[in-house]
Amino acid sequence: MGRFAVVRICRGRRLATSNRQLAIFMRSPEDYISKRAQGVDASGIRKVFDLAAKMKDPINFSIGQPDYDVPEAVKIAAIDAIRAGNNRYTQTQGIASLRERLRKEMSRELGRDVGEMLITSAVSGGLLLAIMATVDPGDEAILIEPYFVMYKHLMTLVGGKAVPVESYPDFRFHADRIEKAITPRTKLLILNSPNNPTGAVMSEAEVRAATDLARKHNLLIISDEIYEPFLYDSNGPLFSPGKLYENTVVLRGFSKSHAMTGWRVGYACGPEAIISQMTKLQQYTFVCSPAPFQYAAVNAAIDLPTTQAREDYRRKRDRVYDALSKKFEVEKPGGAFYIFPKAPKGMTGTQFVAKAIENNVLVIPGNVFSERDTHFRISYATTDDKIAQGCEILCRLVP
Ligand code: PLP
């Protein structure tokens, strides 16, 4: 009898039994995939990027990062940090000089001592840690829909439940709708202003309504403020819920403000008990944000004004809105670098996006950010020429 005398198929796996009575499961690679990973769907954005790969020199309105490079002074600071030997692990919570500086800035802005800061692996890292530190299986988080895709998936990954509450058609904060969605399991209210994908900025009155609601129902607010420098209808600073409500975890970072998306530097402040748990979890996950880039952030980026970028993108916002509002139902965004028009009558967001792509304009269907398929997202972080050409084509596609 040979070594693998008996080979049976057992629930999709090949079960081999040797003549020494050893049982070996021969699994296919798919068999190793956890239910957790299977519960997360990447298909929406992937489809668009697959299509993009086939396009020749598209007008690319899909990119969620600035069209400028890291400022020269910040590059030099990073290179200097590498040359000076700042290439090792930092403290889990980040280098002291950056934390102290950010603590001062955030305390001044929020009008109280914000306590210990945590330097995160950009805002994505902060989001994961905040959700891991607070959400138990079955706990619910309210998301304002349309929402930044990561929130929903992170909730799924930790066994929580994302509860989207629509903000259509005006993308404002509708406290009444949100209150109706609150259950005894609701733990988090996730806010994102300026918003991806709509560009909406919460007014002070809306922030007050949100914090009143959170206080009334004992919710923790996670406030994703990554687009905070990109405010077009005021010169800022952003009115953060962290100003009014201490049970707020504020997340910010350098990815968008200084085009450091590949460098992974962000920061979090909030209730001490939560920040210390996030720090503990960082120890076993990200370990630390990359050392040289933390130095570049404190030695250069933090002192560079972002006013020029704000002016440039304000102008781009005006151009895109002026062009598209002639043909599309669209809200004027107050910040970030996105606009979220409604697809023309009789078409879903996906159908219109397919048409746009056939015409060499790459945009993202709204159902990537929403349970609905009625809109599409444009990122106008591109040149004025591309904006003019792209908008002209999109308007031509409206029947
Ligand atoms: N939050 C929002 C709303 C975003 O749009 C993005 C990136 O697109 C992130 C967080 C993640 O940013 P980071 O690169 O800092 O992880």
Boltz pocket constraint, residues with backbone or C-beta under 6 A from the ligand:
constraints:
  - pocket:
      binder: B
      contacts: [[A, 64], [A, 121], [A, 122], [A, 123], [A, 124], [A, 125], [A, 148], [A, 192], [A, 194], [A, 195], [A, 196], [A, 224], [A, 226], [A, 253], [A, 254], [A, 255], [A, 256], [A, 261], [A, 265], [A, 266]]
      max_distance: 6.0
